[in-house]
């Protein structure tokens, strides 16, 4: 049986754990941005992807005669299946592509960390490039995207406090609210919203908010 607690084994374990910590931290940074926007693949998903990829890459190269390129190819294929699970089709619109791409990028960053050396610096810079793409570039994209005509959505809520959560959720998902009108204040809250954006996606977002009992287009 191999000796576990030798000086050499402990040194290797420390190096591997250090890489895992770096990869999980970088993956968590990207995951936090996704979590903040309420995406299905958030903080925990990205951190676990980073951890798993580093372990796969490092452990696979530790075997004699192992082909690291083959393992890397299998990792990329597996991440593709995981990313596909975050993609949803809502009517004519497809959502979740950005989350799938962020998982894919996290896997690549983690593989760079597993490689070690100067690639750790590349991984760190790539992480902040991914953040810039998800945040800053998204704002530019919204400005360049052609504006759709606003439509009226009627939403029924259980409590007045749920209305603020609804507005915040719609804004975070990139919908522009052009006007608000209260149709009924008791026993339930019924409001009319003028919203610009994808009809199917806006309705899906509204119905996921806690306290919303009904949402429909007029």
WOGI-V544666 format. One record per residue. N is the residue number from 0. SS is DSSP state (hx for helix, st for strand, lp for the rest). PHI is phi in whole degrees, -180 to 180 (none if undefined). D_LAST is the distance of its C-alpha to the last C-alpha in whole Angstrom. Layout:
n | ss | phi | d_last
N | SS | PHI | D_LAST
N | SS | PHI | D_LAST
//
This chain:
n | ss | phi | d_last
0 | lp | none | 72
1 | lp | -66 | 70
2 | lp | -77 | 71
3 | lp | -92 | 68
4 | lp | -101 | 69
5 | lp | -84 | 71
6 | hx | -62 | 71
7 | hx | -68 | 70
8 | hx | -65 | 67
9 | hx | -65 | 66
10 | hx | -64 | 66
11 | hx | -63 | 64
12 | hx | -61 | 61
13 | hx | -65 | 61
14 | hx | -64 | 60
15 | hx | -64 | 58
16 | hx | -63 | 56
17 | hx | -63 | 56
18 | hx | -65 | 54
19 | hx | -62 | 52
20 | hx | -62 | 51
21 | hx | -63 | 50
22 | hx | -65 | 48
23 | hx | -64 | 46
24 | hx | -65 | 46
25 | hx | -65 | 45
26 | hx | -65 | 42
27 | hx | -65 | 41
28 | hx | -63 | 40
29 | hx | -68 | 38
30 | hx | -63 | 36
31 | hx | -64 | 36
32 | hx | -63 | 34
33 | hx | -68 | 31
34 | hx | -64 | 31
35 | hx | -63 | 30
36 | lp | -96 | 27
37 | lp | 70 | 26
38 | lp | -81 | 27
39 | lp | -63 | 29
40 | lp | -97 | 32
41 | lp | -114 | 33
42 | hx | -60 | 37
43 | hx | -64 | 38
44 | hx | -60 | 37
45 | hx | -68 | 39
46 | hx | -67 | 42
47 | hx | -68 | 43
48 | hx | -62 | 42
49 | hx | -61 | 45
50 | hx | -62 | 47
51 | hx | -65 | 47
52 | hx | -64 | 48
53 | hx | -61 | 51
54 | hx | -63 | 52
55 | hx | -58 | 52
56 | hx | -67 | 53
57 | hx | -72 | 56
58 | hx | -65 | 57
59 | hx | -64 | 57
60 | hx | -77 | 60
61 | lp | -78 | 62
62 | lp | -81 | 63
63 | lp | -69 | 66
64 | lp | 77 | 65
65 | lp | -72 | 62
66 | lp | -104 | 60
67 | hx | -63 | 57
68 | hx | -67 | 55
69 | hx | -67 | 55
70 | hx | -64 | 53
71 | hx | -61 | 51
72 | hx | -64 | 50
73 | hx | -67 | 49
74 | hx | -63 | 47
75 | hx | -61 | 45
76 | hx | -63 | 44
77 | hx | -64 | 43
78 | hx | -65 | 41
79 | hx | -62 | 39
80 | hx | -66 | 38
81 | hx | -65 | 37
82 | hx | -65 | 35
83 | hx | -62 | 33
84 | lp | -69 | 32
85 | lp | -93 | 30
86 | lp | -92 | 28
87 | st | -123 | 25
88 | st | -109 | 23
89 | st | -118 | 19
90 | lp | 64 | 18
91 | lp | -89 | 19
92 | st | -109 | 20
93 | st | -110 | 23
94 | st | -121 | 24
95 | lp | 101 | 27
96 | hx | -64 | 29
97 | hx | -67 | 30
98 | hx | -64 | 31
99 | hx | -63 | 33
100 | hx | -67 | 35
101 | hx | -68 | 36
102 | hx | -64 | 37
103 | hx | -62 | 39
104 | hx | -66 | 40
105 | hx | -62 | 41
106 | hx | -63 | 44
107 | hx | -65 | 45
108 | hx | -62 | 46
109 | hx | -66 | 47
110 | hx | -65 | 50
111 | hx | -66 | 51
112 | hx | -65 | 52
113 | hx | -62 | 54
114 | hx | -65 | 56
115 | lp | 81 | 57
116 | lp | 62 | 59
117 | lp | -65 | 57
118 | hx | -69 | 54
119 | hx | -66 | 53
120 | hx | -65 | 53
121 | hx | -61 | 51
122 | hx | -63 | 49
123 | hx | -64 | 48
124 | hx | -65 | 47
125 | hx | -63 | 45
126 | hx | -62 | 43
127 | hx | -73 | 42
128 | hx | -67 | 42
129 | hx | -64 | 39
130 | hx | -63 | 38
131 | hx | -64 | 38
132 | hx | -66 | 36
133 | hx | -73 | 33
134 | lp | -101 | 33
135 | hx | -66 | 34
136 | hx | -65 | 33
137 | hx | -62 | 30
138 | hx | -65 | 29
139 | hx | -65 | 31
140 | hx | -62 | 29
141 | hx | -65 | 25
142 | hx | -71 | 27
143 | hx | -81 | 28
144 | lp | -68 | 25
145 | lp | -62 | 23
146 | lp | -74 | 20
147 | lp | -95 | 16
148 | lp | -68 | 14
149 | lp | -68 | 12
150 | st | -123 | 8
151 | st | -96 | 6
152 | st | -117 | 6
153 | st | -102 | 7
154 | st | -124 | 10
155 | st | -110 | 13
156 | st | -120 | 17
157 | lp | -76 | 20
158 | lp | -134 | 22
159 | lp | -65 | 21
160 | hx | -66 | 23
161 | hx | -69 | 21
162 | hx | -65 | 19
163 | hx | -65 | 21
164 | hx | -65 | 22
165 | hx | -63 | 18
166 | hx | -62 | 18
167 | hx | -63 | 22
168 | hx | -66 | 20
169 | hx | -64 | 18
170 | hx | -66 | 20
171 | hx | -65 | 23
172 | lp | -87 | 21
173 | lp | 90 | 21
174 | lp | -91 | 17
175 | st | -98 | 17
176 | st | -98 | 15
177 | st | -91 | 15
178 | st | -170 | 14
179 | st | -133 | 14
180 | st | -140 | 13
181 | st | -87 | 15
182 | st | -94 | 13
183 | st | -156 | 16
184 | lp | -113 | 19
185 | lp | -157 | 21
186 | lp | -73 | 21
187 | lp | -110 | 19
188 | st | -92 | 17
189 | st | -122 | 13
190 | st | -126 | 12
191 | st | -112 | 9
192 | st | -120 | 10
193 | st | -94 | 10
194 | st | -122 | 12
195 | st | -106 | 14
196 | lp | 142 | 15
197 | lp | -63 | 15
198 | hx | -64 | 11
199 | hx | -64 | 13
200 | hx | -68 | 16
201 | hx | -64 | 13
202 | hx | -65 | 12
203 | hx | -64 | 15
204 | hx | -63 | 17
205 | hx | -63 | 14
206 | hx | -74 | 15
207 | lp | -85 | 19
208 | lp | -76 | 19
209 | lp | -64 | 22
210 | lp | 100 | 20
211 | st | -84 | 17
212 | st | -93 | 16
213 | st | -158 | 13
214 | st | -144 | 10
215 | st | -151 | 6
216 | st | -87 | 4
217 | lp | -86 | 0
//
